Amino acid sequence: MFLFAVTLVVISGINVFLLQRLAEMAKLSPSLLDNKFFASEISVALYLLPAIFAGIGVNIMPHILMSHLVEAEKRFDCEHR
């Protein structure tokens, strides 16, 4: 599960990098349609998906770590009674 959370964060980082690269390439192209596409609210929507993936991944990581720590604490308490 931790690997899944890390994968979500990595995918979101790659996605943001690719979106920025695509926006740069769109500025250099002679077409005006892609410039309007990346200058409009649609580009905000494109960045929301990686933000959601990163948010989910970042929330899963501490949940897994806390669950592991609680289990380790219970094991420690049982062994040292």
CNS distance restraints for C-alpha pairs under 8 A (distance, minus, plus):
assign (resid   1 and name CA) (resid   5 and name CA) 6.41 0.50 0.50
assign (resid   1 and name CA) (resid  64 and name CA) 7.65 0.50 0.50
assign (resid   2 and name CA) (resid   6 and name CA) 6.26 0.50 0.50
assign (resid   2 and name CA) (resid  60 and name CA) 7.35 0.50 0.50
assign (resid   2 and name CA) (resid  61 and name CA) 6.03 0.50 0.50
assign (resid   2 and name CA) (resid  64 and name CA) 6.72 0.50 0.50
assign (resid   3 and name CA) (resid   7 and name CA) 5.99 0.50 0.50
assign (resid   4 and name CA) (resid   8 and name CA) 6.23 0.50 0.50
assign (resid   4 and name CA) (resid  57 and name CA) 7.56 0.50 0.50
assign (resid   5 and name CA) (resid   9 and name CA) 6.48 0.50 0.50
assign (resid   5 and name CA) (resid  56 and name CA) 7.39 0.50 0.50
assign (resid   5 and name CA) (resid  57 and name CA) 4.12 0.50 0.50
assign (resid   5 and name CA) (resid  58 and name CA) 6.81 0.50 0.50
assign (resid   5 and name CA) (resid  60 and name CA) 5.92 0.50 0.50
assign (resid   5 and name CA) (resid  61 and name CA) 6.08 0.50 0.50
assign (resid   6 and name CA) (resid  10 and name CA) 6.16 0.50 0.50
assign (resid   6 and name CA) (resid  57 and name CA) 6.28 0.50 0.50
assign (resid   6 and name CA) (resid  58 and name CA) 7.93 0.50 0.50
assign (resid   6 and name CA) (resid  61 and name CA) 7.66 0.50 0.50
assign (resid   7 and name CA) (resid  11 and name CA) 5.96 0.50 0.50
assign (resid   7 and name CA) (resid  57 and name CA) 7.71 0.50 0.50
assign (resid   8 and name CA) (resid  12 and name CA) 6.15 0.50 0.50
assign (resid   8 and name CA) (resid  53 and name CA) 5.53 0.50 0.50
assign (resid   8 and name CA) (resid  54 and name CA) 5.98 0.50 0.50
assign (resid   8 and name CA) (resid  56 and name CA) 7.58 0.50 0.50
assign (resid   8 and name CA) (resid  57 and name CA) 5.35 0.50 0.50
assign (resid   9 and name CA) (resid  13 and name CA) 6.28 0.50 0.50
assign (resid   9 and name CA) (resid  53 and name CA) 6.46 0.50 0.50
assign (resid   9 and name CA) (resid  54 and name CA) 4.53 0.50 0.50
assign (resid   9 and name CA) (resid  55 and name CA) 7.88 0.50 0.50
assign (resid   9 and name CA) (resid  57 and name CA) 5.56 0.50 0.50
assign (resid   9 and name CA) (resid  58 and name CA) 7.06 0.50 0.50
assign (resid  10 and name CA) (resid  14 and name CA) 6.22 0.50 0.50
assign (resid  10 and name CA) (resid  54 and name CA) 7.93 0.50 0.50
assign (resid  11 and name CA) (resid  15 and name CA) 5.97 0.50 0.50
assign (resid  11 and name CA) (resid  50 and name CA) 7.52 0.50 0.50
assign (resid  11 and name CA) (resid  53 and name CA) 7.83 0.50 0.50
assign (resid  12 and name CA) (resid  16 and name CA) 6.17 0.50 0.50
assign (resid  12 and name CA) (resid  49 and name CA) 7.84 0.50 0.50
assign (resid  12 and name CA) (resid  50 and name CA) 4.27 0.50 0.50
assign (resid  12 and name CA) (resid  51 and name CA) 6.76 0.50 0.50
assign (resid  12 and name CA) (resid  53 and name CA) 5.97 0.50 0.50
assign (resid  12 and name CA) (resid  54 and name CA) 5.74 0.50 0.50
assign (resid  13 and name CA) (resid  17 and name CA) 6.26 0.50 0.50
assign (resid  13 and name CA) (resid  50 and name CA) 7.21 0.50 0.50
assign (resid  13 and name CA) (resid  54 and name CA) 7.88 0.50 0.50
assign (resid  14 and name CA) (resid  18 and name CA) 6.12 0.50 0.50
assign (resid  15 and name CA) (resid  19 and name CA) 6.10 0.50 0.50
assign (resid  15 and name CA) (resid  50 and name CA) 6.34 0.50 0.50
assign (resid  16 and name CA) (resid  20 and name CA) 6.19 0.50 0.50
assign (resid  16 and name CA) (resid  47 and name CA) 6.78 0.50 0.50
assign (resid  16 and name CA) (resid  50 and name CA) 6.68 0.50 0.50
assign (resid  17 and name CA) (resid  21 and name CA) 6.19 0.50 0.50
assign (resid  18 and name CA) (resid  22 and name CA) 5.98 0.50 0.50
assign (resid  19 and name CA) (resid  23 and name CA) 6.12 0.50 0.50
assign (resid  19 and name CA) (resid  46 and name CA) 7.88 0.50 0.50
assign (resid  19 and name CA) (resid  47 and name CA) 7.83 0.50 0.50
assign (resid  20 and name CA) (resid  24 and name CA) 6.29 0.50 0.50
assign (resid  21 and name CA) (resid  25 and name CA) 6.26 0.50 0.50
assign (resid  22 and name CA) (resid  26 and name CA) 6.07 0.50 0.50
assign (resid  23 and name CA) (resid  27 and name CA) 6.35 0.50 0.50
assign (resid  23 and name CA) (resid  35 and name CA) 7.85 0.50 0.50
assign (resid  23 and name CA) (resid  38 and name CA) 6.16 0.50 0.50
assign (resid  24 and name CA) (resid  28 and name CA) 6.64 0.50 0.50
assign (resid  25 and name CA) (resid  29 and name CA) 6.41 0.50 0.50
assign (resid  26 and name CA) (resid  31 and name CA) 7.83 0.50 0.50
assign (resid  26 and name CA) (resid  34 and name CA) 5.74 0.50 0.50
assign (resid  26 and name CA) (resid  35 and name CA) 5.82 0.50 0.50
assign (resid  26 and name CA) (resid  38 and name CA) 7.74 0.50 0.50
assign (resid  27 and name CA) (resid  34 and name CA) 7.88 0.50 0.50
assign (resid  27 and name CA) (resid  35 and name CA) 5.94 0.50 0.50
assign (resid  31 and name CA) (resid  35 and name CA) 7.19 0.50 0.50
assign (resid  32 and name CA) (resid  36 and name CA) 6.33 0.50 0.50
assign (resid  33 and name CA) (resid  37 and name CA) 6.25 0.50 0.50
assign (resid  34 and name CA) (resid  38 and name CA) 6.31 0.50 0.50
assign (resid  35 and name CA) (resid  39 and name CA) 6.04 0.50 0.50
assign (resid  36 and name CA) (resid  40 and name CA) 5.91 0.50 0.50
assign (resid  37 and name CA) (resid  42 and name CA) 6.44 0.50 0.50
assign (resid  37 and name CA) (resid  43 and name CA) 6.80 0.50 0.50
assign (resid  38 and name CA) (resid  42 and name CA) 6.85 0.50 0.50
assign (resid  38 and name CA) (resid  43 and name CA) 5.05 0.50 0.50
assign (resid  39 and name CA) (resid  43 and name CA) 6.71 0.50 0.50
assign (resid  40 and name CA) (resid  44 and name CA) 7.63 0.50 0.50
assign (resid  41 and name CA) (resid  45 and name CA) 6.64 0.50 0.50
assign (resid  42 and name CA) (resid  46 and name CA) 6.33 0.50 0.50
assign (resid  43 and name CA) (resid  47 and name CA) 6.45 0.50 0.50
assign (resid  44 and name CA) (resid  48 and name CA) 6.38 0.50 0.50
assign (resid  45 and name CA) (resid  49 and name CA) 7.13 0.50 0.50
assign (resid  46 and name CA) (resid  50 and name CA) 7.79 0.50 0.50
assign (resid  47 and name CA) (resid  51 and name CA) 6.38 0.50 0.50
assign (resid  48 and name CA) (resid  52 and name CA) 6.08 0.50 0.50
assign (resid  49 and name CA) (resid  53 and name CA) 6.27 0.50 0.50
assign (resid  50 and name CA) (resid  54 and name CA) 6.02 0.50 0.50
assign (resid  51 and name CA) (resid  55 and name CA) 6.00 0.50 0.50
assign (resid  52 and name CA) (resid  56 and name CA) 6.13 0.50 0.50
assign (resid  53 and name CA) (resid  57 and name CA) 6.12 0.50 0.50
assign (resid  54 and name CA) (resid  58 and name CA) 5.93 0.50 0.50
assign (resid  55 and name CA) (resid  59 and name CA) 6.11 0.50 0.50
assign (resid  56 and name CA) (resid  60 and name CA) 6.14 0.50 0.50
assign (resid  57 and name CA) (resid  61 and name CA) 6.34 0.50 0.50
assign (resid  58 and name CA) (resid  62 and name CA) 7.21 0.50 0.50
assign (resid  59 and name CA) (resid  63 and name CA) 6.59 0.50 0.50
assign (resid  60 and name CA) (resid  64 and name CA) 6.20 0.50 0.50
assign (resid  61 and name CA) (resid  65 and name CA) 6.25 0.50 0.50
assign (resid  62 and name CA) (resid  66 and name CA) 5.87 0.50 0.50
assign (resid  63 and name CA) (resid  67 and name CA) 6.13 0.50 0.50
assign (resid  64 and name CA) (resid  68 and name CA) 6.17 0.50 0.50
assign (resid  65 and name CA) (resid  69 and name CA) 6.19 0.50 0.50
assign (resid  66 and name CA) (resid  70 and name CA) 6.13 0.50 0.50
assign (resid  67 and name CA) (resid  71 and name CA) 6.25 0.50 0.50
assign (resid  68 and name CA) (resid  72 and name CA) 6.12 0.50 0.50
assign (resid  69 and name CA) (resid  73 and name CA) 6.04 0.50 0.50
assign (resid  70 and name CA) (resid  74 and name CA) 6.24 0.50 0.50
assign (resid  71 and name CA) (resid  75 and name CA) 6.23 0.50 0.50
assign (resid  72 and name CA) (resid  76 and name CA) 6.10 0.50 0.50
assign (resid  73 and name CA) (resid  77 and name CA) 6.13 0.50 0.50
assign (resid  74 and name CA) (resid  78 and name CA) 6.20 0.50 0.50
assign (resid  75 and name CA) (resid  79 and name CA) 6.16 0.50 0.50
assign (resid  76 and name CA) (resid  80 and name CA) 6.15 0.50 0.50
assign (resid  77 and name CA) (resid  81 and name CA) 6.31 0.50 0.50
